[in-house]
Amino acid sequence: MHTTLTDHARCLYGDEYRPTPPCDRQHDEDSFLEELTFADADAIWVMLRELCPSLVDGHLPVRIRNLAYRLVLLQRPDEPELMREAAGSLYSHGPDWDDIAVDLERRADALDDVRSTTMRRMPDRA
């Protein structure tokens, strides 16, 4: 039996890097999607990192990977690194989502610009 979102995904889809753990449950994508939908950002992030460490690898279906990034971005809308990673994943799976990837990169750049401007304006504290 799995105890994490990553274990559930590994059981359902397999893992390119580790053997699928033994499990006495029957799996269906609907129960996984429900768990994914209500998972916190950290659990989703861990799943993506473990099962798709190089963005273009892993056995997660593209639709699941896209949904996972979308759910993490909804929970963490102000993280440029995450936006760029999601954009990279979208680029790697065909041109259908390139416009969304470009928008994510643009938003990440804007957040970086705001942060760097804010840092320049902050007075030095000695």
Kinemage of the C-alpha trace (Angstrom):
@kinemage 1
@onewidth
@group {chain A} dominant
@subgroup {mainchain}
@vectorlist {calphas} color= white
{ca met a 1} P 0.000 0.000 0.000
{ca his a 2} L 1.312 3.440 -0.840
{ca thr a 3} L 1.483 6.264 1.647
{ca thr a 4} L 2.410 9.177 -0.618
{ca leu a 5} L 1.271 10.704 -3.879
{ca thr a 6} L 4.595 9.645 -5.395
{ca asp a 7} L 4.056 6.029 -4.319
{ca his a 8} L 0.551 6.075 -5.785
{ca ala a 9} L 1.831 7.474 -9.099
{ca arg a 10} L 4.729 5.014 -9.152
{ca cys a 11} L 2.304 2.125 -8.548
{ca leu a 12} L -0.080 3.284 -11.270
{ca tyr a 13} L 2.322 4.449 -13.990
{ca gly a 14} L 5.635 2.843 -13.093
{ca asp a 15} L 8.983 4.511 -12.612
{ca glu a 16} L 11.795 4.767 -15.100
{ca tyr a 17} L 14.383 4.791 -12.287
{ca arg a 18} L 13.061 2.471 -9.577
{ca pro a 19} L 11.100 -0.747 -9.556
{ca thr a 20} L 7.390 -0.468 -8.976
{ca pro a 21} L 6.743 -1.392 -5.349
{ca pro a 22} L 4.569 -4.377 -4.587
{ca cys a 23} L 1.014 -3.358 -3.850
{ca asp a 24} L -2.075 -5.321 -2.952
{ca arg a 25} L -4.491 -2.667 -4.218
{ca gln a 26} L -6.148 -2.373 -7.530
{ca his a 27} L -5.405 0.953 -9.139
{ca asp a 28} L -7.419 3.246 -11.287
{ca glu a 29} L -6.570 6.658 -12.601
{ca asp a 30} L -9.690 8.222 -11.111
{ca ser a 31} L -8.542 7.611 -7.527
{ca phe a 32} L -5.083 8.923 -8.370
{ca leu a 33} L -6.545 12.058 -9.985
{ca glu a 34} L -8.615 12.692 -6.888
{ca glu a 35} L -5.537 12.379 -4.687
{ca leu a 36} L -3.547 14.641 -7.033
{ca thr a 37} L -6.317 17.246 -7.132
{ca phe a 38} L -6.284 17.692 -3.361
{ca ala a 39} L -2.556 17.184 -2.748
{ca asp a 40} L -0.507 20.035 -1.380
{ca ala a 41} L 2.141 21.688 -3.516
{ca asp a 42} L 5.024 19.969 -1.733
{ca ala a 43} L 3.626 16.487 -2.385
{ca ile a 44} L 3.078 17.274 -6.072
{ca trp a 45} L 6.522 18.844 -6.396
{ca val a 46} L 8.149 15.752 -4.847
{ca met a 47} L 6.258 13.478 -7.238
{ca leu a 48} L 7.391 15.488 -10.263
{ca arg a 49} L 10.993 15.598 -9.035
{ca glu a 50} L 11.166 11.870 -8.328
{ca leu a 51} L 9.311 10.572 -11.361
{ca cys a 52} L 10.445 13.156 -13.949
{ca pro a 53} L 13.806 14.472 -12.729
{ca ser a 54} L 14.954 15.643 -16.161
{ca leu a 55} L 11.633 17.069 -17.423
{ca val a 56} L 11.560 14.945 -20.570
{ca asp a 57} L 11.793 11.562 -18.901
{ca gly a 58} L 9.625 9.414 -16.712
{ca his a 59} L 6.478 7.420 -17.224
{ca leu a 60} L 3.923 9.986 -16.068
{ca pro a 61} L 1.523 10.622 -18.926
{ca val a 62} L 1.811 14.119 -20.355
{ca arg a 63} L -1.740 14.982 -19.300
{ca ile a 64} L -0.915 14.040 -15.687
{ca arg a 65} L 2.351 15.981 -15.765
{ca asn a 66} L 0.612 19.088 -17.154
{ca leu a 67} L -2.140 18.845 -14.556
{ca ala a 68} L 0.406 18.418 -11.767
{ca tyr a 69} L 2.300 21.551 -12.817
{ca arg a 70} L -0.956 23.469 -13.111
{ca leu a 71} L -2.025 22.453 -9.611
{ca val a 72} L 1.352 23.406 -8.128
{ca leu a 73} L 1.269 26.776 -9.909
{ca leu a 74} L -2.208 27.467 -8.557
{ca gln a 75} L -0.888 26.878 -5.040
{ca arg a 76} L 2.398 28.725 -5.621
{ca pro a 77} L 1.651 31.426 -8.189
{ca asp a 78} L 4.698 33.574 -7.410
{ca glu a 79} L 7.610 31.169 -7.914
{ca pro a 80} L 9.583 31.986 -11.074
{ca glu a 81} L 11.681 28.818 -10.887
{ca leu a 82} L 8.547 26.683 -10.861
{ca met a 83} L 7.025 28.663 -13.753
{ca arg a 84} L 10.145 28.132 -15.844
{ca glu a 85} L 10.205 24.433 -15.063
{ca ala a 86} L 6.541 24.089 -16.048
{ca ala a 87} L 7.262 26.019 -19.252
{ca gly a 88} L 10.154 23.686 -20.050
{ca ser a 89} L 7.897 20.695 -19.585
{ca leu a 90} L 5.267 22.208 -21.896
{ca tyr a 91} L 7.865 22.961 -24.576
{ca ser a 92} L 9.138 19.392 -24.464
{ca his a 93} L 5.742 17.905 -25.279
{ca gly a 94} L 4.891 19.596 -28.531
{ca pro a 95} L 3.955 22.985 -29.897
{ca asp a 96} L 0.328 22.879 -28.734
{ca trp a 97} L 1.243 24.507 -25.421
{ca asp a 98} L 4.045 26.816 -26.544
{ca asp a 99} L 1.919 29.933 -26.069
{ca ile a 100} L 1.236 28.925 -22.457
{ca ala a 101} L 4.942 28.222 -21.929
{ca val a 102} L 5.857 31.655 -23.321
{ca asp a 103} L 3.345 33.274 -20.970
{ca leu a 104} L 4.779 31.381 -17.979
{ca glu a 105} L 8.291 32.537 -18.876
{ca arg a 106} L 7.082 36.114 -19.300
{ca arg a 107} L 5.377 36.004 -15.879
{ca ala a 108} L 8.511 34.525 -14.290
{ca asp a 109} L 10.650 37.296 -15.799
{ca ala a 110} L 8.221 39.935 -14.532
{ca leu a 111} L 8.353 38.489 -11.009
{ca asp a 112} L 12.150 38.459 -11.143
{ca asp a 113} L 12.153 42.090 -12.321
{ca val a 114} L 9.866 43.152 -9.477
{ca arg a 115} L 12.025 41.345 -6.929
{ca ser a 116} L 15.266 42.815 -8.216
{ca thr a 117} L 13.751 46.317 -8.280
{ca thr a 118} L 12.484 45.865 -4.733
{ca met a 119} L 15.895 44.652 -3.569
{ca arg a 120} L 17.625 47.699 -5.126
{ca arg a 121} L 15.216 50.054 -3.377
{ca met a 122} L 15.644 48.534 0.077
{ca pro a 123} L 17.965 50.594 2.281
{ca asp a 124} L 21.068 48.912 3.608
{ca arg a 125} L 20.705 47.946 7.207
{ca ala a 126} L 23.873 47.903 9.180
